[in-house]
């Protein structure tokens, strides 16, 4: 009888072993669930961080450090969860991926190629570890500069190797904008660390650094003189810097934060878009605003100004022919991308609204757009459309420009100019501003 307990020990040991294995499996599953939840939390935080408007953040920061005692009007930024999946949806996606069932989640981001034309990813340029906010091709087309929330500017060889050539480090906060000199030899960057820096593209070294008053929102080189650049800040100022001279920048005071700028080709005028929805033309010599226009009646902040480019800019510069492109696109916080005809003598001539493009999501997001003129674009062909402001006004001009009343004695512009814009949904949108034909792609 004394041996019976010993005879029963093996079954007891087996049960104990099974219990340990079960506990280990449960513990392993709990760890995996915990890791998944951590990943979801990281994704949620990243989504929220990316959705916070760069202009809203700078406006809030500028308000806390402003010295004028002026009342701060909160910006229009609202976190919109209409498109971004929630943490639960992201976790569901992970589970569906593991099980091979992705159909339910795909409906969150339905692909909508409106004209049926497919777009395929051509290159992936990997290196940044933060959101990329500013990208700009060099005028030569051989290089691409990108500025990121990771505080770096990177230069990519897009002509051959599609690889990173330099990682420019020197800024201590987010990069907000980048710009090239006309000869592609020098890069200008602006950042939230309240500095602008110029970089030697050949060596990847910083040439000089300039302190600014407020967070730098936008930068741009003068078209005529590559020794002069402009920047706009959260402290409601437009500044001009001559890199050949020491001393403070030449300052023009605005009544609201300047979010975007465009330096005209005459070397005299700069166009700005600000937080009160105003398009203004400044004479940088007299420091006076020579014209202004409300972009929309709600005065929503303007986030970006894009002006068409000429494929023959280099030859035009050689003969002092600084003919301005006719079209200008303006992004703002109201889900519309407006395209203006700048007239025959821009920027002094009056703007005429020709398109109000819809379909993408722009509200409360600092979305940017860009014109593209491919090989079929003939920049020597100019246009002259008769003034029809009284007929159309601020409406959606969805008709083909061929249908517009044209002066038979004036030449007509090539209508194959494309306009691309980002969006708050997972798509980029492409419009033909001549035929108002659009499509979207991931």
N, C-alpha and C positions, 0 to 999 in steps of 0.2 A: 504493500500500500504506500510505502514511503517513496516508491519509485514513480507513482502516478503523476505527481506534479512534474517530474522531469520528462515524462512521456508527453505531457501536454505543452511543453515549452515551444516545440517547433511550430505548431499552429499559431500560438501567440506571437511568435517572432515573425511569421508570415503576415499576420494582420498588421503588426506594427510597421513592417516594411511597406506594405501597401498604403498605409496611412501617411507615411513619410513621403512616398512618391506622389500621392495625391496632393499633399500640402505643397510640395515643391512645384507641381504643375500649376496649382492655383496661384502660388506666389509669382511664378513666371508670367502667367496670364495677367495678373494684377500689374506687374511691372510694365508689360507691353501696353496695357490700357493706359497706364499713367504716362508712358512715353507718347502715346498717340494724343492724349489730352494736352500734353505740353506742346506738341507740334501744332495742335489746333490753336492753342493760346498764342503761340508765336505768330501764326498766320493771321489771326485776328488782330493782334497788335500791329503787325506790319501793314495790314489793310487799312486800319484806322490812321496810322501814321502817313501812309501814302495819300489818303483822302483829304488830309488836312491841307488846305490851300496854302501854297507858299506865300501868297500875298496876304492871306488872313493872318498867318503866323507873324509875318513881318509887321503888319499893321498893329497887332496886339503888342508886339515887343516895342515898336516905335512909340506907341502910346505911353508905355510905362517909363520911357526915358526922355520923352519930349519935355522941353523946358518952357514952352510957351503958355502953359496953363489952359490950352484950348480944350473944349469938351471932345471926348473921343466917341465917335459913332461906330458902334460895332459893325463889322463887315457882314456880308450876306451868307457867310459860310455856314452850311448845315451838313452834318453827316447824313448822307442819303444811303440807306440800305436797300434801295430798290433793286440794285444789280448785284452787289457783293453778297456772296453766300454767307450765312451765319456759321458759327462754330459747329453747330449740330449738322448743318448741311455738309461742311467740310469733312466731319467725321463720317457721315454717311457715304461721302465720296470715297474715302479711304476703304471703307468696308466693301463698297461696290466694286472698287478696283481689285480688291483681293479676291472677290468672288467672280469677277469677270462680268458683272452686270452694271453697265454704265449708262444704259438708255434713260433711266429716270433722271439722272443728273444732267444729261446733255441738253435737256429742255431749258435749263437755266440760262445757257448761252447759245441760243439758236443761231446758226450761221445764216446770214442773209446776203448773198451776193446778188444784188438787185438787177444787174445786167447780165448775170450768168457767167461773167468772166472770172476764171480762177486766178488766185494769187498764191504764190508759193514762197516760202522762206528761202532766201538765197544765202545769207550769211548770218552767223551768230558771233558777235564780238563780245567775248567774255573777259572779265577782269574786275569790273566795279563790284563792290560789295554793298552798295547802297543804291537807292533809286536814282536813275539817270534822268536829270531834268532838262539839260541843255545839250543839243547836238548841232553841229554846223560843219558843212563841207567847206573845204578850202576853195578859193576861186579857181585854183588849178584843177580841182577835182581829184587830186591824188591822195588827199588826206582828209580824215574826219576827226573833229575834236568833240569830246563829250565831257560834260561836267556833271558831277554826282553829289548826292547827299553824303558820300563817303569822304568828302573834302578834297578829292583829287580831280584833276583834269587829265584825260588820257587822249593821246593822239594815235590814230589807227591808219595803217597803210591800206587804203581801199583800192589802189590801182593794181596791186599785184598779190602780195602775200596775205592780205586781209588779217594782218596781225598788229598787235600793239607795238608801237615804236617807242613811245615814252609815256611814263606815268609822272605827271607834274605835281609835286607835293610842295606845299607852302601855305595854302589857306588853312585856317583853323576851324572853319564852319562851312556849311553847305554852299556849293557852287550854284549860282543863280543864272549866269549867262556867260557865253563865250562869243568871240568875234575874231575874224581874220583880217589882216591887212590885205589890200588888193593884190599884192605880189606873193601872198601865201607864206611870207617869211617870218611873220610875227603873229602871235596869238595873244588876245586880250581876254582876261577872265575877271568876273566880278563875283563877290560872295557875301555871305551874311556876316563875315568877320569885319565888315566895314573897310574893305580894301579892294582895289583893282590892281591886277598884276599883269605885266607884259612878259611874254616868254619867247626866247629864241628857239625857233622850230628846229634848227640844225643841231643844236647842242642839247636842247631840253632844259636849259637853265633859265632862271628868272632874270630878266633884264632890269626891271625896276618894280617897285611897289608903291602905291599911292593910297594914303589914308582918305577915307570919305566920311561925310557927315550922314550917318544912317546906313541902313542895310542896302547894299547894292541890288537893285531890281533888274537892271538891264544895262547893256554896254553896246557900243558900236563905234567903228572907225569912221573918220571923215572920208568921203569918197574921193576928194581931190587931193588932200594933203594927208599922207599916211603917218605924219608926225602928230596928228591931232585925233583924240578920241573923246567920246561922250559917255556919260553914265547918268542914270536916274536912280534916285534913292527913296527910301521910306520916309525921309524927312522932307518930302515935298520939294525936291530940287532937281534941276537939270544942270549938269556941270560939264565944262569943256576943259580938257587937259592938253597942253602942248608939251610933249615929252622932251623937247629941246630946251625948255625953260624950267627954272626952279621957282619955287613959290607956290602959293595956293591956286587951286583951280578957279576958273571963271564960273561964277554961280548965277543961275537964273532961278528965282523962287516961283513955285507954283502954289495953288491953293489946295492941292491934294497929292497923295502919293503917286509917283510916276512909275507905272508898271512896265512900259515898253516904249521903245523909241526907234525912229528910222531917220538916218542922216541922208538928206537929199544930195543929189549929184552936183548941185551947183556950189557946194561948199559954204552955203550961207544959211540954209534953212534946216531945221530939225523938227520932225513931227513926233508928238508924244501922245500916248494914251494913258489915262490916269484912273484913279479909283472912283471918281465921280462920273465916269462914262463920257469924258470929254476928249475929243480929238483936237489937238492944238498944233498950230504951225508957229514956230519961233524963229525970229531973226537973231542969230547968235551974235551978230555984230552989235546991234542996238539993245539986245537982251529984251526984246519986246515980243509979245504975242501978236501976230499980224492977222490971225484968223482962228476961230474955234467953232466947233460943231458938236452937238449932242449926238452920240452914236445911237442911242435909243431913248425913248421918252421916260423909261423907268430909271435912267441914269445908272444902270448896272456897271460895275467896274469892267474896264477893258483889260484884257489879259495879254493880247498880242496884236501887233501890226505886222503884216507881211506884204511886201511890195514885189511885183513881178520883176524878173531879171532879164537882162539882155545876153544873148549868147555871144555877142561881139563886144562885150564891155572893154576888153583889153585894147582892141583896135580903136574903139571910140575914145578911150582915154588918151591914146597916142596923138589924136588929132583934136583934142579938146572938145570932143562932141559928147556932151553929158545929157543926152536925151533921156528923160525920165520915162520909165514904163507907165502904161496907162492904168493898170489895175492895182487896187489896193484891197487886201482882205483884212477884216477886223474881227477878232474873237472877243466875246464878252460873256457875262454870266447869265445870258438869257436864252440859251439853246438855239441861237442863230449865228450863222457866219455870214456877215455882210460883205459884199463885194462892191467897191466904189469905182466908178470911172472918174479919173482925176482931171479930165479935161485936157486941153491942148497946151496949157502952160503950167503944169504942176511944179511946185505945190501951191502956187499963188492962185490958180484957177479954182473955181468952186467944185466941190465933190458932188457927184450924182450917183445915187444908189441904183445899181443895176440888178443885183441879186440879193435875196435873203435866203440863204441855203439852210435847209432843215434836215432832220433825220438823225443827226448825231446828238450826243448828250454833252452839254457844256456847262450847265447850270452849276454854279458854285465851285467850278474846277478851273484851274489856271491852264486851260488848253491852248496849244499853239497850232499854227497852220503854216503851210509853205507852198509857194508856186513852183511848178516844174515846167521847164521849156525843153522838150526833147529835140532830137535831130530834125524833126519835121517843123520845128518852130523857126520862122523867118523873122528875125528881129528887125530887119530893115523895113518891113511893111508896117506902116502906121495906120491908125484908125481915126475916123471922125464920125461919131454918131451925133445926130442932132439932139439938141436939148429937149427932153420930154419930161422934165420934172413936174410940170403942171399936170401932165396926163397921169403919171404913175405915182409920184410921191413915194412915201416909205411903205412899199408893198412888196410882196414876193414876186420878183420878176422871173417867172418861170418860162417865159416864151423864149424861143430861139432868137438870138440877136439878128439873124437874117431877117426876121419879121419887123425889126425896128425900122423907123424911118431913117434912111441914110441919104446923105448928101452925095449925089452922083459925081460931084467934082472933087470929093475927098477920097483918098485911098482907104481901104478897109483892112483891119488888122487880121492876122492869122488867128483862127478861132480854135486852134488845137492846144490851147494853154490849159494845163491841169492844175488843180488846187487840191492839196491834201490837208486833212485836219485830224488831230487826235480826237478822242472822245472819252467820256466817263464810263462808257461800256467797254467791253473787251475788243473793240474794233477800231480800225483806222478807216476814214472815209475819203474817197477820191471823187472829185467833181471835175467835169469838163465845163469851164466857165463860159465857153462859147455855146455849147449845145445843152448845157445844164443836165448833162447825163451823169449819173453818179453810181457808185458802187461802194461796197464796204468789204473789209477783209480783216482777219484777225491779226 
